[in-house]
Amino acid sequence: MQTILGANGTIGKILARELPAYTDRIRLVSRNPIRVNETDELMPLDLTQPGATDKAVQGSEIVYLVVGLEYKLKVWEQYWPALMRDTINACLKHGAKLVFFDNVYMYDKNHLSKLTEKTPVNPSSRKGAVRKWISDMLLEAVKDMGLQGLIARSADFYGPDNENNFVTQMVLKNIAAGKKPMWFVRSDKNHSFTYTPDAGRATALLGNTPDAYGKVWHLPTDSRPVTGKQFISMIATELGIAEPKISILPKWMLHPLGIFIPVMKEMPEMIYQYDRDYFFDSSEFTARFGIKATPYEEGIKITCQAYRH
C-alpha cells in the first residue's frame, strides 16, 4: 500500500496517476478524496485532527506527505509542526517509509543564485522558519530514530491543472484575457520554475527507489536560467500575443492588493525570492536517474492549451 496524504492537491493528483507504475494498491487521503485510478482506496480524513494521521498511515509501505495547507503564516505555524510530528510517529509505528514534498523557503536568501541540496539552511522569513523546523524534524528522525525518509524539494510551480499558482493567476490568465501580466519587483532576474508533472513523476520514482532514502533531492527543473521577462515572453508567444508590457508589483503595493487578492497579504516576506536571481539546480537528480526536466517551451505549451482562444 502506498498512501498519499493530501491527495486532492496538484502534486497529490499527479502522484496518484504515476504510482500505478509501481503498485496497484494506492490510498488517497484528504478531507474529500477523489478517485484517480479505478482501484484507489479513498480515506476521507482531516489530517489536522488527533489520531487521523495514524489511521491514514496504518498498513502503508510508503507514505507521501504532499499536504497543501492554506497559504497563511498562522495556519502553517499552528498545523505544520504537529502534522509532521504525527506523520513521523505514525510511519515509525507502522514501519512505513516517508516521502516529504518540500519547497525552498528554508534556504539562505544570499545563496538563491544557485540552489543545490547543499545550499545553507538559514531562513529569512517566518514561513521559511516553519519549513526548516519540519524538514529538520524529518531529517533528525532519519538520523536518530531509524525512520526511512527523504525530502523531495521543488522550485515554484507551473503546469496544467494548477490554478492556484502565481504563474497561472498573474501571468497566464492575464495575458489570455488581454491584460498586462504581473510580476513581483524585478522581471530582469532569473527565476526557476518546476513543471508539476515532472515533480509528481519524480516524487513517485524517489519513493520507489530504496537507495534514495536518507537525503534531500531537488526535483527535475529546466537547467537553463530564465528571467521573469523571458518566462512571460514564452507564455505570450504560445498564446499568440505580441511582447506584452509587464506590470511590476513593488513590495509596498502588496498589502493594498491584499484587500482584493487575499494571498497578497502573505507575500511581502517572500519578495526576496524575486529581487535577486533564483536558480534551482537539479543536476544531482539528473545524474542519478538520467532524467531531465521538461523544457520550459514544452511545459508552457501544454499549460497554455486550456487558455488558447
C-alpha positions in Angstrom: 0.0 0.0 0.0 1.3 3.4 -1.0 -0.6 6.3 0.7 -0.8 9.9 -0.4 -1.6 12.4 2.4 -3.0 15.5 0.7 -4.3 13.6 -2.3 -6.5 16.4 -3.7 -3.7 18.9 -4.2 -1.9 19.4 -7.5 1.0 17.2 -6.7 -1.2 14.6 -5.0 -3.3 14.1 -8.1 -0.3 13.8 -10.4 1.4 11.4 -7.9 -1.8 9.2 -7.9 -1.6 9.0 -11.7 2.1 8.0 -11.6 2.0 5.4 -8.8 0.3 2.6 -10.7 3.7 2.1 -12.4 4.9 0.8 -9.0 1.8 -0.6 -7.2 -1.8 -1.5 -7.6 -2.6 -0.5 -4.0 -3.0 3.2 -3.6 -4.7 5.0 -0.7 -5.8 8.6 -1.2 -6.3 10.7 2.0 -7.8 14.1 2.2 -10.9 15.7 3.5 -12.8 14.7 0.4 -10.6 12.4 -1.7 -11.5 11.9 -5.3 -10.6 8.6 -7.1 -7.9 8.9 -9.7 -7.4 5.2 -10.5 -10.2 2.6 -10.6 -8.7 0.7 -7.6 -7.8 3.6 -5.4 -8.8 3.3 -1.7 -10.4 6.6 -0.5 -10.0 7.6 3.1 -11.7 10.9 4.0 -9.9 12.4 6.9 -8.9 15.8 8.3 -5.3 15.2 9.0 -5.1 18.1 11.5 -7.3 16.2 13.9 -5.8 13.9 16.6 -5.4 10.3 15.6 -6.2 10.9 11.9 -2.6 10.5 10.6 -2.1 7.3 12.5 -5.3 5.9 10.9 -4.2 7.1 7.4 -0.7 5.5 7.7 -1.7 2.2 9.1 -1.0 -0.6 6.6 1.2 1.6 4.4 4.6 0.7 2.9 5.3 4.2 1.6 3.7 7.4 2.7 3.8 10.7 0.6 3.3 13.8 2.6 2.1 16.3 0.0 -0.4 18.3 2.0 -1.0 21.9 0.9 -2.1 23.8 4.0 -3.7 27.2 3.4 -1.0 29.7 2.5 -1.2 31.7 5.7 1.6 32.0 8.2 -0.7 31.5 11.2 -2.1 28.3 9.7 1.4 27.0 8.9 2.7 27.7 12.4 -0.3 26.1 14.0 -0.6 22.9 11.9 2.6 22.0 10.1 4.8 21.0 13.1 2.1 18.9 14.6 1.3 17.3 11.2 4.9 16.4 10.6 5.4 15.0 14.1 2.2 12.9 13.8 3.3 11.6 10.4 6.8 10.7 11.6 5.4 8.9 14.6 2.8 7.0 12.6 5.4 5.9 10.0 7.8 4.7 12.8 4.9 2.9 14.5 3.7 1.1 11.3 7.1 0.6 9.6 6.3 2.9 6.7 8.8 4.9 4.6 8.1 8.7 4.4 8.5 11.0 1.4 8.0 14.7 2.1 7.3 17.1 -0.7 9.0 20.4 0.3 9.9 23.8 -1.1 13.0 26.1 -0.9 11.8 28.6 1.8 14.4 27.4 4.3 17.4 28.2 2.2 19.7 31.2 2.9 18.5 34.1 0.7 22.1 35.0 -0.1 22.5 31.7 -2.0 19.5 31.8 -4.2 21.6 32.3 -7.4 22.4 28.5 -7.3 20.3 26.4 -5.1 21.6 22.8 -4.6 20.9 20.2 -2.0 23.9 21.5 -0.1 22.8 25.2 0.0 23.0 26.6 3.5 19.8 26.5 5.5 19.1 29.9 7.1 15.5 31.1 6.6 14.8 34.8 6.3 11.1 34.6 6.7 8.7 33.1 9.3 7.3 30.7 6.6 10.8 29.6 5.9 11.4 29.0 9.6 8.4 26.7 9.7 9.8 24.8 6.7 13.2 24.5 8.4 11.5 23.2 11.6 9.6 20.5 9.9 12.3 19.4 7.5 14.7 19.2 10.4 12.2 17.0 12.3 12.2 14.5 9.4 16.0 14.5 8.9 16.6 14.1 12.7 14.1 11.2 12.8 16.1 9.6 9.9 19.4 10.1 11.8 18.3 9.3 15.3 15.1 7.2 15.2 15.5 4.8 12.3 12.9 6.5 10.0 13.3 5.7 6.3 12.6 9.1 4.9 13.5 11.5 2.2 12.8 15.1 1.2 11.8 16.0 -2.4 12.2 19.7 -3.0 10.7 21.8 -5.8 11.1 25.3 -7.1 8.0 27.4 -7.7 5.3 25.6 -9.7 3.9 26.0 -13.2 1.9 23.4 -15.1 -1.6 22.3 -16.3 -4.5 21.7 -13.8 -2.8 24.0 -11.3 -5.0 27.1 -10.9 -3.6 28.5 -7.6 0.0 29.2 -8.5 1.5 32.6 -9.2 2.2 31.9 -12.9 -1.4 30.9 -13.7 -3.1 33.6 -11.7 -0.9 36.6 -12.5 0.7 35.8 -15.9 -1.2 33.2 -17.9 -4.8 34.3 -17.1 -4.0 38.0 -17.5 -2.3 37.5 -21.0 -5.2 35.3 -22.1 -7.7 38.0 -21.0 -5.8 40.7 -22.8 -4.5 42.3 -19.6 -0.9 43.0 -18.5 0.9 40.1 -16.9 2.1 40.9 -13.4 5.4 40.1 -11.8 7.0 40.9 -8.4 9.6 43.6 -8.0 12.2 42.6 -10.8 11.4 40.9 -14.1 15.1 41.0 -15.1 16.2 38.5 -12.5 16.4 34.7 -13.1 13.7 32.6 -11.6 13.3 28.9 -11.9 10.0 27.1 -12.2 9.4 23.3 -11.8 6.8 21.7 -14.1 4.3 20.0 -11.9 4.0 16.7 -14.0 7.8 16.4 -13.7 7.6 17.0 -9.9 4.9 14.4 -9.4 6.6 11.8 -11.6 10.0 12.3 -9.9 8.4 12.1 -6.4 6.9 8.7 -7.3 10.3 7.5 -8.6 12.1 8.6 -5.5 9.6 6.9 -3.2 10.1 3.6 -5.0 13.9 3.8 -5.2 15.3 2.2 -2.0 18.7 3.9 -2.0 17.1 7.3 -2.5 16.2 7.5 1.2 18.0 9.4 3.9 18.7 12.6 2.0 17.3 15.7 0.3 16.6 15.7 -3.5 15.9 18.6 -5.9 13.2 17.6 -8.3 14.0 17.9 -12.1 13.7 21.5 -13.2 14.8 23.1 -16.5 18.6 23.7 -16.2 18.5 27.0 -18.3 18.4 30.2 -16.3 15.5 32.3 -17.5 14.4 35.8 -16.3 10.9 36.6 -15.4 10.6 38.7 -18.6 11.8 35.7 -20.7 9.3 33.3 -19.0 6.5 35.7 -19.6 7.5 36.2 -23.2 7.4 32.4 -23.7 3.8 32.3 -22.4 2.8 35.2 -24.5 4.3 33.7 -27.6 2.5 30.4 -27.0 -0.8 32.4 -26.7 -0.1 34.2 -29.9 0.4 37.6 -28.2 3.0 40.2 -29.1 5.6 41.0 -26.5 3.4 42.1 -23.6 4.0 45.1 -21.3 4.6 43.8 -17.7 3.0 45.3 -14.7 5.7 45.2 -11.9 4.3 45.0 -8.4 6.6 46.7 -5.9 6.6 45.4 -2.3 4.6 48.4 -0.9 1.7 47.6 -3.2 1.1 44.0 -1.9 -0.8 45.0 1.3 -3.3 47.2 -0.6 -3.7 44.4 -3.2 -4.5 42.0 -0.4 -7.9 43.6 0.0 -8.8 42.1 -3.4 -6.4 39.2 -3.6 -6.0 37.8 0.0 -2.9 35.8 -0.7 -1.0 39.0 -1.5 -1.1 39.8 2.3 1.2 36.8 2.7 3.7 37.8 0.1 5.8 40.7 1.5 8.2 38.5 3.5 8.8 36.3 0.4 9.6 39.1 -2.0 13.3 38.4 -1.6 12.8 35.5 -4.0 12.1 38.0 -6.8 14.5 40.8 -6.2 17.6 38.6 -7.0 18.5 35.7 -9.2 16.7 32.4 -8.1 18.2 29.4 -9.9 17.2 25.9 -8.8 19.8 23.2 -9.6 18.5 19.6 -10.0 21.6 18.2 -11.7 22.1 15.6 -8.9 18.7 14.0 -9.7 19.5 14.0 -13.4 23.0 12.5 -12.8 21.5 9.7 -10.6 18.4 8.8 -12.7 19.3 10.1 -16.2 16.0 12.0 -16.3 16.0 15.6 -17.5 13.2 18.2 -16.8 10.6 19.1 -19.4 11.9 22.2 -21.3 10.1 25.4 -20.5 8.8 25.7 -24.0 7.2 22.3 -24.0 5.7 22.7 -20.5 4.4 26.1 -21.3 2.8 24.8 -24.5 0.8 22.1 -22.5 0.0 24.5 -19.7 -1.4 27.1 -22.1 -3.7 24.7 -24.0 -6.8 25.5 -21.9 -6.3 29.2 -22.4 -6.0 29.5 -26.1 -8.8 31.3 -27.9 
